Amino acid sequence: MSRVLVVDDEPAIVTLLQYNLEQADYQVVTAIDGEQALKLAEHEQFDVILLDLMLPKLDGVEVTKRLRQEKIKTPIIMITAKTSEFDTVVGLELGADDYITKPFSPREVLARMKAVMRRYHDDAAPKAPVDNGHVIHIAGLSIDQDKFQVKRGQQAIDLTPKEFELLLFFAKRPGKVWSREQLLEGVWGFDYSGQTRMVDIHVSHLREKIEPDPKHPQLLKTVRGFGYTFEAPHE
């Protein structure tokens, strides 16, 4: 049975989520503030965390930051208000996997949870050994598909799972132009239809990590009015 940590200081939200998740055969643990959530996530195993942004003691952004600093990679779905785009962007940049805005339907929450858990377990599953082709060398980067590692020379580049997946998607198809909708389908899956802002956020954060000058990108380029392309020849 999958375990879910629900973190929200609104009793009505907690009750709604707990009821619907338990009806769907999830084991639910709840927390009402950021400090309690952090302790639970540090000491117990969860398959996904539903984390409100606006929390007492520690907000959702700070909880996400600390968990990722501690290398805890449990998928996090942030619960946000429509007016909190800035905090949502920061949360995603710090390593949250998805977000959902209030008001939401339990059905949408369940769909998002299944999607992030599926990707997380696919990424964590042991991969069969590959004799060749498992490391992509492109634009000075070495992308190890088996170890989920990226290096520039001997210097490791720390990417979130989603950033790695996005980079790998581009690196396998250099020179091709992708719309935001195509990237959503190829990297995030059909459950994310319409969430094009998420693509921009992750591309921006990926540029900060792989571009020599993120303000003038030479690898991940914007194609005005359409989307993005990865301009780099294979080495």
Secondary structure, DSSP 8 states (H G I E B T S, - for coil): --EEEEE-S-HHHHHHHHHHHHHTT-EEEEESSHHHHHHHHHHS--SEEEEESS-SSS-HHHHHHHHHHTT----EEEEE-TT-HHHHHHHHHHT--EEEESS--HHHHHHHHHHHHHHHHHHHS-----SSSSEEEETTEEEETTTTEEEETTEEE---HHHHHHHHHHHTSTT-EEEHHHHIIIII-GGGTT-HHHHHHHHHHHHHHH-SSTTS-SSEEEETTTEEEE---B-
